[in-house]
């Protein structure tokens, strides 16, 4: 998962906004990114969709003091706390943000408009569905320290697995993907919004790199990366790398949630 989840951007910049570290305009521009428009539907007190600036302000008034990220997949409700309706919608989107301090969460619904034959004419619109959430600890989210240790072990495990399966983890496809990752970092992309601890930035960048290596190793059915080409070998590759992908997702969530976790520690 090299592409930053939209829910990660909202959690990160939403937290920075709540911490008075960026202006509402700065936060919304960063959250929207290259998309055309973001709206929020189901906001308490509103009959229809509203803009992101109004929505974030209203949720703050309603008591939200922080945002957590959820990256659930089937069989792993990572970052969710219920109820079932919210979990089901988040699982379908495979991402969500969960409010801290007030029982509200946001799940993105992404659509594209324009001429599909002309990429320059296609623009992305996002509707965030505001839904009630259960105020409870999120599922299966490690601390930053745990995430960092798990990532180091996962990187070793991935290297050993790819070597054992004779997968070329450093071929042209992998190098091109890593070059794109480095170029994006060199363009000054902020891994996290202002206010996050340096350790969270370090954990997120390592988690994204591990996730990238896993996605490259699993891409293309084997022929592009060399080595495993039979169905059984491809299956073995997936079995070996699935735990590594899980660790990378857990670490990404831990990094995005560090802002709230530090606030919780300071309040205790």
C-alpha positions in Angstrom: 0.0 0.0 0.0 2.3 2.7 -1.2 -0.5 5.1 -2.0 -1.4 7.0 1.1 -5.0 6.2 2.2 -7.3 9.1 2.1 -8.4 8.3 5.6 -4.7 8.5 6.7 -4.5 12.0 5.3 -7.7 13.0 7.0 -6.6 11.6 10.3 -3.2 13.2 10.1 -4.2 16.7 9.0 -7.4 16.6 11.0 -5.3 15.9 14.1 -2.9 18.8 13.3 -5.9 21.0 12.8 -7.3 20.0 16.2 -4.0 20.7 17.7 -4.0 24.3 16.3 -0.9 23.5 14.2 -2.4 24.3 10.8 -5.2 26.4 9.5 -8.5 24.9 8.3 -7.6 25.9 4.7 -4.2 24.2 5.0 -5.7 21.0 6.4 -8.4 20.8 3.8 -6.0 21.4 0.9 -3.7 18.6 2.2 -6.6 16.2 2.8 -8.2 16.7 -0.7 -4.8 16.4 -2.4 -5.3 15.7 -6.1 -9.0 15.0 -5.8 -11.6 17.3 -7.2 -13.8 17.7 -4.1 -14.5 16.2 -0.8 -18.0 16.4 0.9 -19.3 15.0 4.2 -22.8 13.3 4.3 -24.8 12.4 7.4 -23.3 15.1 9.6 -25.5 15.8 12.6 -27.7 18.8 12.1 -27.3 18.9 8.3 -29.9 17.7 5.9 -27.4 17.1 3.0 -23.7 16.9 2.1 -21.5 19.8 3.4 -18.0 20.9 2.7 -15.0 19.4 4.5 -14.1 22.7 6.3 -17.6 23.0 7.8 -17.7 19.3 8.7 -14.4 19.2 10.5 -15.4 22.3 12.5 -18.8 20.9 13.4 -17.3 17.6 14.5 -14.9 19.5 16.7 -17.8 21.4 18.3 -19.5 18.0 18.8 -16.6 16.9 20.9 -14.1 15.2 18.6 -10.6 15.9 19.9 -8.6 13.5 17.7 -8.8 11.1 14.8 -7.7 7.5 14.5 -7.1 5.5 11.3 -8.6 2.1 10.5 -7.4 -0.1 7.7 -9.6 -3.2 7.9 -9.6 -6.2 5.5 -11.6 -9.4 5.6 -10.7 -11.3 8.7 -8.8 -8.4 10.3 -10.8 -5.4 11.6 -7.7 -3.3 12.2 -8.5 -0.1 14.0 -12.3 -0.6 14.3 -14.3 -0.5 17.5 -17.9 -1.0 16.2 -20.8 -0.9 15.9 -21.4 -3.5 13.1 -23.0 -1.0 10.7 -19.9 1.2 10.8 -17.5 -1.8 10.6 -19.3 -3.2 7.6 -19.0 0.1 5.6 -15.4 0.6 6.7 -14.6 -3.0 5.7 -16.1 -2.4 2.2 -14.0 0.7 1.8 -11.0 -0.9 3.6 -10.4 2.3 5.4 -12.0 4.8 7.8 -11.3 7.4 10.4 -12.7 7.0 13.9 -13.3 10.0 16.2 -11.7 10.3 19.6 -13.6 12.2 22.3 -17.0 11.9 20.5 -18.7 8.8 18.9 -18.4 9.7 15.2 -16.5 8.1 12.4 -16.1 8.8 8.7 -15.9 6.4 5.8 -14.9 7.5 2.3 -16.9 6.6 -0.8 -14.8 7.4 -3.9 -16.2 8.0 -7.4 -14.7 9.2 -10.7 -16.3 11.5 -13.3 -15.3 12.6 -16.7 -14.2 10.8 -19.9 -12.6 7.4 -19.1 -10.6 7.5 -22.3 -8.9 10.7 -21.3 -7.0 10.5 -18.0 -6.7 14.3 -17.9 -10.5 14.6 -18.1 -11.1 12.2 -15.2 -11.5 13.7 -11.7 -12.1 12.0 -8.4 -14.8 13.0 -5.9 -15.0 11.7 -2.3 -18.1 11.6 -0.1 -17.3 10.9 3.6 -20.2 9.2 5.3 -20.5 10.3 8.9 -21.7 7.5 11.1 -21.9 6.7 14.9 -19.1 4.6 16.3 -18.6 2.8 19.6 -16.2 4.5 22.0 -13.8 1.6 22.7 -10.1 0.8 22.1 -9.5 0.1 18.4 -8.9 -3.5 17.4 -5.3 -4.8 17.1 -3.4 -1.5 17.0 0.2 -1.8 18.4 2.2 0.9 20.1 4.8 2.7 18.0 7.5 0.7 19.8 5.8 -2.6 19.1 5.2 -1.6 15.4 8.9 -0.6 14.9 10.1 -3.9 16.3 7.6 -5.9 14.3 8.5 -4.1 11.1 12.2 -4.9 11.5 11.4 -8.6 12.0 8.9 -8.5 9.1 11.5 -7.0 6.7 13.9 -9.9 7.6 11.1 -12.4 7.2 10.1 -11.0 3.8 13.7 -11.1 2.5 14.1 -14.7 3.7 10.8 -15.7 2.2 11.5 -14.2 -1.2 15.0 -15.7 -1.3 13.6 -19.1 -0.4 10.9 -18.9 -3.0 13.4 -17.6 -5.6 11.6 -14.3 -6.2 13.6 -11.5 -7.6 12.8 -8.8 -5.1 15.2 -6.4 -6.7 14.4 -6.6 -10.3 13.5 -3.8 -12.7 9.9 -3.6 -11.5 10.9 -3.4 -7.8 13.6 -0.8 -8.6 11.2 1.3 -10.6 8.7 1.3 -7.7 11.3 2.1 -5.2 12.7 4.9 -7.4 9.1 6.4 -7.5 8.9 6.1 -3.7 12.2 7.9 -3.2 11.3 10.6 -5.8 8.1 11.3 -3.9 10.0 11.7 -0.7 12.5 14.0 -2.3 9.7 16.3 -3.5 9.1 17.2 0.1 6.0 15.2 0.7 5.2 15.3 4.4 4.8 11.8 5.7 2.6 13.1 8.5 1.2 16.5 9.3 2.8 18.9 11.8 2.7 17.8 15.4 3.5 14.1 15.0 6.6 12.7 16.8 9.6 11.9 14.7 9.3 8.2 15.6 5.8 8.1 14.0 7.2 9.5 10.8 10.0 6.9 10.8 7.6 4.0 11.5 5.2 5.2 8.7 7.9 5.5 6.1 9.3 2.0 6.9 5.8 0.5 6.9 5.1 2.0 3.5 8.4 0.7 2.1 7.7 -2.8 3.5 4.2 -2.7 2.0 5.6 -1.6 -1.3 8.1 -4.5 -1.4 5.3 -6.9 -0.6 3.0 -5.5 -3.3 5.8 -5.6 -5.9 6.6 -9.2 -4.9 3.0 -10.3 -5.3 2.4 -8.3 -8.5 2.3 -9.8 -12.0 1.7 -13.5 -11.2 5.4 -14.2 -11.0 6.8 -13.9 -14.6 7.7 -10.2 -14.2 9.7 -10.9 -11.1 11.2 -14.2 -12.0 11.2 -17.4 -10.0 7.8 -18.7 -8.9 5.5 -19.2 -11.8 3.2 -22.2 -11.0 0.0 -21.8 -9.2 1.3 -23.6 -6.1 4.4 -21.4 -6.0 2.4 -18.2 -6.4 0.2 -19.5 -3.5 3.2 -20.2 -1.4 4.5 -16.7 -2.1 1.2 -15.2 -0.9 1.2 -17.4 2.3 4.7 -16.3 3.1 4.1 -12.6 2.6 0.6 -12.2 4.0 1.8 -11.9 7.6 4.3 -9.3 6.5 1.6 -7.2 4.8 -0.5 -7.4 8.0 2.4 -6.1 10.0 2.9 -3.2 7.6 -0.8 -2.3 7.8 -0.7 -2.4 11.6 2.4 -0.2 11.7 0.8 2.4 9.4 -2.2 2.6 11.7 0.0 2.9 14.7 1.9 5.8 13.1 -1.2 7.7 12.1 -2.8 7.1 15.5 0.3 8.3 17.4 -1.1 11.8 17.8 -4.1 10.6 19.7 -2.1 8.0 21.7 0.3 10.7 22.9 -2.6 12.9 23.9 -4.1 9.9 25.9 -0.8 9.3 27.7 -0.6 13.0 28.6 -4.1 13.0 30.0 -3.5 9.9 32.2 
